[in-house]
């Protein structure tokens, strides 16, 4: 551990040592909701790693790749011998890890943020992020084209005259949802443009639109009661430090009707990638 710290400090220090490359994307790049990792089998089979590694080295290397996909930032590994050995189940066999490390870690490079990145894994992450954002944009554009700006609803006052369940939007539930009409002229029972409601700054518009579209496609459209409850939950989860956008993403990709509270330890003070890239849902 101490030796690793010295190497990293020397590499980025002012003493003329090798300067480390900056990380390839933001520190909060998160793909934990993406369950598939496209390894591009043809490219993998042509790689030095595939052809030079023993069975044990290859197995350890694949464990590292799979683990890195759901690290944050995505596609990276910690620069820590004990942690790396633990990922490949060799924490109690450090000598064995030392023997296979060279080929198992082939291609991984230390960057200026103190984490390890593999150039091929970086390409996979960037492609996945681009595909995800493109999907969100398509959903948002489709929603805007269908509903139009004239049906935009104000988050601080949902229109009780144009909701499926007009009986209740509880005023002031956690995030200030009320029943004061903000849109006029809508026919009772008409579908609501839930895609267009004002959202809290921490909720990504594309992520929300994808979920609303998913609910409509499964013939379980949102109601005022559900939206009121969800927004209140979002506010609570965000205050607790949970990644609300990840929870919405998970419900959409998993085909769930409801949105579950994120599991695991909250990350208070940590802004999500969607918040940084999309300006917070506005």
N, C-alpha and C positions, 0 to 999 in steps of 0.2 A: 504493500500500500504506500509506504513512504517513498519507495523508489519510483512508483508511478507518478506521484505528485511532483517529484524533482524533475522527471523527464518532461512532464507537461509544462512546468514553469520555465524550464530552459528553452523549450521549443517556442514559447511566445514571449520570452523575455527580451530586454533591450541589448543583450550581449552578442547579438549577431547570429544566434541560433536559428534553426528552421522555424519560420512562422507558420502557424497552423491555419488552415483554411477556415473561413467562417462557416457556421452551420448552413445547410442548404435550404432551410425553410424555418418558419417561426417555431419557437420553443413549445407552443401549445398545439402544434399540429396533432390532431387526434383522429385516429381511424378505428377506435375500439368497437364502433358499431358495425364495421365492415367485417363480415365473417369469412370472406373468401380472399385468398392470396393467389394471384395469378403468377406462377413461377416461370412461365414460358419454357416449357420442357425442352424444346429444340436448342434454345440458347444455353440452358443449363447443361445439356449433354455435351456441348462443345467447349464448356468452360474448363479451365485448368483445375479448378476445385473438384469438379466431377471426376476428372480423369486421374488426378494425382492422389486424391484422398483414399485412405483405407476405409473399410466398412465402418469402423468406430469413428474415424474422423468425419466421414460423411454424415453419419447419424448425429454427431454432436453439432456439426455445422448447420444441419437442417433444423435442429432444435433452436439454435440461436436465431435463424432467420424467422421462424414462426413466432418465437417470443418477441422479436424486435417489432413485428408488424403491429402489435398492440401495446407497445411502449409509447410513452409521450415524452418527447416528440416521436411520432410514428417512424418505424424503420431504423431506430437507433438502439444502441446498447450502452450500458454503463461501462466506464473505464475502470473496472474494479475486478481484480482476479477472483476474489471470493464469490462475488455476484455472478460472474461468468461461469465459474465452475458449478455454482448452484443451479444455473439454468440447465446445464447438461447433466445434472445429477452426479457431480463428481466433487462436491464440496469437501467431502471427507477423504478424497483421493487426489490431493493436489499434485503429487508427483505424476500420476497418470494423466491429469489434465495438462501438465506442462509438456508431456510427450506428444500429445495430439493437438495442442493449441495452434501450432503454426499453420497446419493445413485446415483445421476447423475454422480458424479465423481469417483465412486467406481473403484478401480484398478489403477487409475492414480497416478504416483509417481514423485516427484521432483528429477531432476538429476543435476549434477554438472554444467551444462551449463545454469542453471536457467530456464529450460523448463520442462514441464510435459510430461511423456511418459506412455503408457499403454502396459504391456508385450504382450498382444495379438495383439495389433496394430503394435508393433515392429516386430512381426513375419510376419504379412501381408506385411509390408514395405520391409523387407529383401527378402521375396519370390518374390515380384513384381520386385525389383531391379535385382535379379538373373535371372528371366525370361526375363526381358528386355535385359540384357547384353548377355544372351545366344542367343537370337534372333539376336542381332546385330552381334555376332560372326559367327552364321550360315550364315547370309547374306554375310559377308566378305569372309568367306571360299568358299562359292558358287561362288562368283565373281572371286576370285583368281583361282579357279579350271577351270572356264570357259574361262577366258581371259588370264591367265598366265602372268608371269612377263615380257615376251618379248614385251607385248603390253602396258606396263606402260607408261603413258604420263607425261611429266614434267609440273607442274603447271605454270612455268614461260615461257613455250613455247609450246602451243598446236599444234599438228600436223595437218596442214591444208589439208594434202593429204588423211586423213582418217576420215573425219567428214561428217555428213549428210549435213550440211550447211557450206561449206568451204568459203563462201563469206566474212565471217567476224568474226574475233575475234579481237576486238578493242585493239590495243596495249596500255598498260599502264593504263587500266581502273581501277582506285582505288586500285587494288591489284597487278598490274604488269603483267597482262596477255598479251602475245604477240603472234605473228604468226610464230616465228622461229621454223622450224621443229626440233623435238627432237627424233622422231622415223622414221624409214625408212622401205620401203618394204610393207607398207600397201596398199591395193587396194582402189582406189577411190570409195566412197560410202559404204565402209565396216563399220560395227557398231563400235562405239568407246567405249573403256573401261573406261567410265567416272568414274567407281568405283575406278580406280587405279591412277587418277591424284594426284599430290601433293596437299595437302590441307593446309590451314593456321593452325597454332598450336591450335587455339581455336575451330576448327571444329572436332568433333569426327568421326573417320573413319566409325565405324559401323552405326552411325546415317545417314551419307551421303550415304553409300551403300544401306541401307534400302530404302531411298528415290529414288535413281537411279533405283533400282529394281522395286519399286512401279510404277515409270513412264513407265518402259518397259512393265510391266504387263498390264497397262491400254492402251497400244499401243500408248503412247505419249512419245517416247524416247527423251532424252535431245539432244539439238543441241549446237553447239559452241556458238551461239548467246546467248542462254538461260544460259549456264554455265558461260559465261563471265559476264552477268548481275547479276546472283545469287552471284557470288564470290565478285563482287563489292558491292552488297547490304550487304553481310555478313560482309565485312570489315567495312562498315559504321555503321551497327547495333552494331557490337562489340565495336567500338570506342565510341558509344553512351552509352554503358553499358548494352545492351540487351543480353539475353541468346539466342544465335544463334542456339544452338543444340535443345533447346525447340521448336523453330520455325520450324526447319526441322522435328522434331518428330511430331509436330501437323499436318503438311501437309500430312505426311505418314499415320498416324492413322486415320485422318479424310477423307482420300481418295481424297485430293485436288490435282490439277495439279500443281498449283503454290505454292510458299512459301510466306506467308504474314509476314509483319513486326510485331514483337511482340508488343502486347498492354500493357498498364500499365507503371508504373514508372521504368525506367532503374535502374539496380543495379550496378553502376560503382564500379570497383575494386573487384567485387565478382566473384570468379572463379566457373565455373559450376562443378557439380559432374562428368560429363563426362570428362571434362578436367583433373580432379584430378585422376580419375580411369584409364584413357586410355592414359595418357601422351600427350594429346593434338593432337589427330588425326594422329600421325605419326605411 
